[in-house]
Amino acid sequence: MIFRKLDVPLEQEIIFQGHKNILSLHSKTIEITKDSNLTKKGDCIIGVSANKACDDLDNSFKQKLRTSDTVVKIGIIVEPYVFSLAGFGNNNLEIIHKHDIVMRKSNYVDSRTLIVSCDKSAIDIPRNLIKALTNSEAKGILRIKIE
């Protein structure tokens, strides 16, 4: 019997930019958006002008996220800083929003939700990383890895 390796990518990267209005104070979510503008009301947003949103992720990767026991590790990288968090996939995930990606501490699901039951939210991100992101020239990477 011959077995073929399935070509399911286990990692995706999203590149985003900083913005002067990044606050990162939300206690339940972290968000990255393709939008370039940000008001101070968006206190869960840590990056703008992202090169991908939920809808842009690889379909086989999204399918793997649509399983409740899938463990997902995320790294937020803004040189020289790295912040890690973990969460889970969910059977009800849509992962189809065309502008945003949201990681949630709760189990709430909408079209923007990437993962649920996260162990951290925007308020938990170290302030030195957030200070770096208040520079609109700062570049960040959201590295999403399925375990």
Residue pairs with C-beta under 8 A, 6 or more apart in sequence:
7 60
8 60
8 61
8 63
8 64
9 58
9 60
9 61
10 61
10 64
10 145
10 146
11 143
11 144
11 145
11 146
12 52
12 57
12 58
12 61
12 143
12 144
13 141
13 142
13 143
13 144
14 32
14 50
14 51
14 52
14 101
14 141
14 142
14 144
15 50
15 51
15 139
15 140
15 141
15 142
16 32
16 46
16 47
16 48
16 49
16 50
16 51
16 139
16 140
16 141
16 142
17 36
17 47
17 48
17 49
17 50
17 136
17 137
17 138
17 139
17 140
18 47
18 48
18 78
18 132
18 133
18 134
18 135
18 136
18 137
18 138
18 139
18 140
19 38
19 45
19 47
19 48
19 133
19 134
19 136
20 134
20 135
20 136
21 38
21 39
21 40
21 42
21 134
22 38
22 45
22 46
22 47
22 130
22 133
22 134
23 40
23 42
23 43
23 130
24 30
24 43
24 44
24 45
24 46
24 122
24 123
24 125
24 130
24 133
25 43
25 44
25 122
25 123
26 43
26 44
26 121
26 122
26 123
27 105
27 121
27 122
27 123
28 44
28 104
28 105
28 106
28 121
29 44
29 102
29 103
29 104
29 105
29 121
29 122
30 44
30 46
30 76
30 85
30 102
30 103
30 118
30 120
30 121
30 122
30 125
31 42
31 44
31 45
31 46
31 100
31 101
31 102
31 103
31 112
31 122
32 45
32 46
32 47
32 48
32 50
32 100
32 101
32 142
33 42
33 45
33 47
33 48
33 50
33 53
33 99
33 100
33 101
34 48
34 49
34 50
34 51
34 52
34 53
34 98
34 99
34 100
35 48
35 49
35 99
35 100
36 48
36 49
37 48
38 45
38 48
43 122
44 102
44 121
44 122
45 122
46 76
46 122
46 125
46 130
46 133
46 140
47 133
47 140
47 142
50 101
50 142
52 101
53 97
53 98
53 99
53 100
53 101
54 62
54 94
54 95
54 96
54 97
54 98
54 100
54 101
54 111
54 112
54 113
54 114
55 95
55 96
55 97
55 98
57 95
61 146
62 93
62 95
64 70
64 89
64 146
65 72
65 89
65 90
65 93
65 95
65 114
65 115
65 146
66 89
66 90
66 91
66 92
66 93
66 95
67 89
67 91
68 88
68 89
68 90
68 91
69 88
69 89
70 88
70 89
70 146
70 147
71 86
71 88
71 146
71 147
72 86
72 87
72 88
72 89
72 114
72 115
72 144
72 145
72 146
72 147
73 84
73 85
73 86
73 144
73 145
73 147
74 84
74 85
74 86
74 87
74 103
74 115
74 142
74 143
74 144
74 145
75 82
75 83
75 84
75 141
75 142
75 143
75 145
76 82
76 83
76 84
76 85
76 125
76 129
76 140
76 141
76 142
76 143
77 83
77 140
77 141
77 142
77 143
78 129
78 132
78 133
78 138
78 139
78 140
78 141
81 126
81 128
81 129
81 132
83 120
83 125
83 126
83 129
85 103
85 118
85 119
85 120
85 124
86 118
86 119
87 103
87 104
87 115
87 116
87 117
87 118
87 119
88 115
88 116
88 117
89 115
89 116
89 146
90 107
90 109
90 113
90 115
90 116
92 109
93 109
93 113
93 114
93 116
94 109
94 110
94 111
94 113
95 111
95 113
95 114
96 111
97 110
97 111
97 112
100 112
101 112
101 114
101 142
102 110
102 112
102 113
102 114
103 114
103 115
103 118
104 113
104 115
104 116
104 117
104 118
105 117
105 118
105 119
105 120
105 121
106 116
106 117
107 116
107 117
108 116
109 116
114 144
132 138
133 140
